[in-house]
């Protein structure tokens, strides 16, 4: 019986030479679980096989060509044993082109600091920070190390400020964490949409710039409008059920359609909030 081919092992110095990536960067990838831990023979002696070279080169390609953040790269690689098939790379290329075309079609906000955004929208800084903790928004880091909020997060914060002004206030018992359910559900929906899109679109479509531009310009907005109208319909149906049959009927519908992940809202009565003026610690 033929023996399987053993993988060549190398020390860190050789890995740095073959990949062009600094030692500190490789250690960082390992600490963040983007790269697996190497085989150690002694306390300060580690060996890396050839798969590390391929994986590091792929990480740099996904970072530099497709601007994927490291956390997304970690998730992609962890699901694919550190490798991507040609079809999966095509899907990432499509996503990159789609995003580039989509971003070209509208005027974008310049990035803003926490203070600037709070002052302009009227939303308290603590609400914005709580939105970040709930993973509804995700700020970037500026050149001086300060938090900055980019176009899409600015628009989300503006929308939430409008929700507050419409009467969904903290004094009425509506905490930021109570709105996390929408973010979580839309996040899961978006993942499934991208999976379906990458499966349905063939290589020929990915190479058709006119089709891609039309998809980015009109397709995304059409889907957003569809989801908005669908949400309005389903909300009104659920609200009607609640008025006519109470919360038990809603729970029954939820059990029939599947469980929805939800953060507890921990509402207080308006009277209680107005009397004490304080939240329970």
C-alpha positions in Angstrom: 0.0 0.0 0.0 1.4 3.4 -1.0 2.0 5.7 1.9 0.4 9.2 1.9 2.6 12.1 1.0 3.9 13.8 4.1 3.6 17.6 4.2 6.8 19.6 4.3 7.4 21.4 7.6 9.2 24.8 8.0 10.2 27.2 10.6 8.8 30.7 11.0 11.7 32.3 9.1 10.9 30.2 6.0 7.2 30.9 6.2 7.9 34.7 6.4 10.1 34.4 3.3 7.6 32.4 1.2 4.5 34.6 2.1 6.1 38.0 2.4 4.1 38.5 5.6 5.8 39.6 8.9 6.3 37.3 11.8 4.1 39.5 14.1 1.2 39.4 11.5 1.4 35.6 11.4 1.3 35.4 15.2 -1.7 37.8 15.1 -3.6 35.6 12.7 -2.9 32.6 15.0 -4.1 34.5 18.1 -7.4 35.4 16.2 -7.9 31.8 15.1 -7.6 32.8 11.4 -4.7 30.4 11.2 -4.5 27.1 13.2 -1.9 26.7 16.0 1.3 25.2 14.6 2.9 21.9 15.7 5.4 22.4 18.5 8.3 20.1 19.3 9.6 22.3 22.1 8.4 25.3 24.1 9.9 27.9 21.7 10.1 25.8 18.5 7.1 25.6 16.1 6.8 24.0 12.7 4.4 25.0 9.9 3.3 22.9 7.0 2.8 24.0 3.4 -0.9 24.7 4.0 0.0 27.8 6.0 1.6 29.3 2.9 -1.6 28.8 0.8 -3.8 30.0 3.6 -1.8 33.2 4.4 -1.8 34.1 0.7 -5.5 33.6 0.5 -6.0 35.8 3.6 -4.0 38.6 2.0 -6.0 38.3 -1.2 -9.3 38.5 0.6 -8.1 41.5 2.5 -6.4 43.5 -0.2 -8.6 42.6 -3.3 -12.0 42.2 -1.7 -11.6 44.4 1.4 -13.0 41.7 3.7 -12.5 42.2 7.5 -10.5 39.6 9.3 -13.5 38.3 11.3 -15.4 37.6 8.1 -12.3 35.9 6.6 -12.0 33.8 9.8 -15.6 32.6 9.5 -15.2 31.9 5.7 -12.1 29.8 6.2 -13.3 28.0 9.3 -16.3 26.7 7.3 -14.2 25.6 4.3 -11.1 23.9 6.0 -8.9 26.9 5.1 -9.6 26.6 1.4 -12.0 28.1 -1.1 -13.2 26.4 -4.3 -13.2 28.3 -7.6 -17.0 28.6 -7.3 -16.7 30.1 -3.8 -14.0 32.6 -5.0 -16.3 33.5 -7.9 -19.1 34.3 -5.3 -16.7 36.5 -3.3 -15.6 38.3 -6.5 -19.3 38.8 -7.4 -19.9 40.2 -3.9 -17.0 42.6 -4.3 -18.1 43.9 -7.7 -21.7 44.1 -6.5 -20.7 46.2 -3.5 -18.5 48.5 -5.6 -21.3 49.1 -8.2 -23.9 49.6 -5.4 -21.7 52.1 -3.6 -21.2 54.2 -6.8 -24.9 54.8 -7.3 -25.6 57.1 -4.4 -24.1 60.1 -2.5 -22.3 58.9 0.6 -22.0 60.6 4.0 -18.5 61.5 5.2 -17.5 59.5 8.2 -18.5 61.1 11.6 -17.4 60.8 15.2 -19.7 59.7 18.0 -20.1 63.3 19.2 -20.8 64.7 15.8 -23.4 62.1 15.0 -25.1 62.4 18.4 -25.3 66.2 18.0 -26.6 66.1 14.5 -29.3 63.4 15.0 -30.3 64.3 18.6 -29.7 60.6 19.6 -27.9 60.3 23.0 -24.4 58.9 22.8 -25.3 56.1 25.1 -28.0 54.9 22.7 -25.4 54.9 19.9 -23.0 52.9 22.0 -25.7 50.5 23.0 -26.5 49.9 19.3 -22.8 49.0 18.9 -22.9 46.6 21.8 -26.0 45.0 20.3 -24.1 44.6 17.0 -26.6 46.7 15.1 -23.8 49.1 13.9 -20.1 48.6 13.7 -17.8 51.7 13.8 -14.4 51.9 12.3 -11.2 53.3 13.8 -9.9 56.7 12.5 -6.3 57.7 12.0 -6.0 59.0 15.5 -7.6 55.9 17.1 -11.1 57.5 17.5 -14.3 55.8 16.6 -15.8 56.8 13.3 -19.2 55.9 11.8 -19.5 55.3 8.0 -22.3 55.9 5.6 -24.5 52.9 6.2 -24.2 53.1 10.0 -25.0 56.8 9.9 -28.2 56.0 8.0 -29.2 53.3 10.5 -28.6 55.8 13.4 -30.7 58.4 11.7 -33.5 55.9 11.3 -33.3 55.0 15.0 -33.4 58.6 15.9 -36.6 58.9 13.9 -38.0 55.9 15.8 -37.3 57.6 19.1 -39.0 60.8 17.9 -42.0 58.8 16.8 -42.6 57.8 20.5 -40.6 54.6 21.0 -38.7 56.3 23.9 -36.7 54.9 26.7 -39.1 56.6 29.2 -41.9 54.5 27.6 -39.8 51.3 28.2 -38.3 50.9 24.8 -34.6 50.0 25.3 -32.2 49.8 22.4 -31.6 46.1 23.1 -35.3 45.5 22.3 -34.6 46.4 18.7 -31.8 43.9 18.3 -34.2 41.2 17.1 -34.6 43.0 13.8 -30.9 43.2 13.3 -30.4 39.5 14.1 -33.2 38.3 11.9 -32.1 40.5 9.0 -28.5 39.3 9.4 -29.6 35.7 9.1 -31.8 36.6 6.1 -28.9 38.4 4.4 -26.7 35.3 4.8 -29.3 33.1 3.2 -29.9 35.7 0.3 -26.2 35.8 -0.5 -25.9 32.0 -0.4 -28.9 31.7 -2.8 -27.5 34.4 -5.1 -24.1 32.8 -5.3 -25.7 29.4 -6.1 -28.1 30.8 -8.7 -25.7 33.1 -10.6 -23.3 31.3 -13.0 -19.9 32.3 -14.1 -21.3 33.9 -17.3 -23.4 36.3 -15.2 -20.4 37.2 -13.1 -18.6 38.3 -16.2 -21.5 40.4 -17.6 -20.8 44.0 -16.4 -24.1 45.4 -17.7 -26.1 42.8 -15.9 -24.1 43.2 -12.7 -24.5 47.0 -12.8 -28.3 46.7 -13.3 -28.5 44.2 -10.4 -26.5 46.5 -8.1 -28.4 49.7 -9.2 -32.0 48.4 -9.2 -32.0 44.9 -7.7 -30.9 45.7 -4.1 -33.4 48.6 -3.8 -36.2 46.4 -5.2 -35.4 43.7 -2.6 -35.3 46.3 0.2 -38.7 47.7 -0.9 -40.1 44.2 -1.1 -38.9 43.4 2.4 -40.3 46.8 3.7 -43.8 46.1 2.3 -43.7 42.5 3.5 -42.8 43.6 7.0 -45.6 46.1 7.0 -48.1 43.4 6.0 -46.9 40.9 8.5 -46.8 43.4 11.4 -50.3 44.5 10.7 -51.5 40.9 10.6 -49.7 40.1 13.9 -51.1 43.3 15.5 -54.6 42.4 14.4 -54.2 38.9 15.9 -53.0 40.4 19.2 -56.0 42.8 19.4 -58.6 40.1 18.6 -57.1 37.1 20.4 -54.4 38.3 22.8 -50.7 37.3 23.3 -51.4 33.6 23.5 -52.6 33.6 19.9 -49.3 35.3 18.9 -47.3 32.7 20.8 -49.2 30.0 19.0 -48.4 31.5 15.6 -44.7 31.8 16.5 -44.6 28.1 17.5 -46.2 27.1 14.2 -43.7 29.2 12.1 -40.6 28.6 14.2 -38.9 30.3 17.2 -37.7 33.9 16.8 -34.6 34.8 18.7 -35.4 37.8 20.9 -33.8 40.0 23.6 -36.0 40.7 26.6 -37.3 44.2 26.5 -37.9 44.6 30.3 -40.5 47.2 29.9 -41.6 49.5 32.7 -45.0 51.1 33.0 -45.0 54.8 32.0 -46.4 55.7 35.4 -43.6 54.0 37.2 -40.9 55.6 35.1 -42.5 59.0 35.5 -42.7 58.6 39.3 -39.2 57.5 40.0 -37.3 59.0 37.1 -34.7 56.3 37.6 -34.1 52.8 36.2 -33.6 49.8 38.3 -30.0 48.9 38.7 
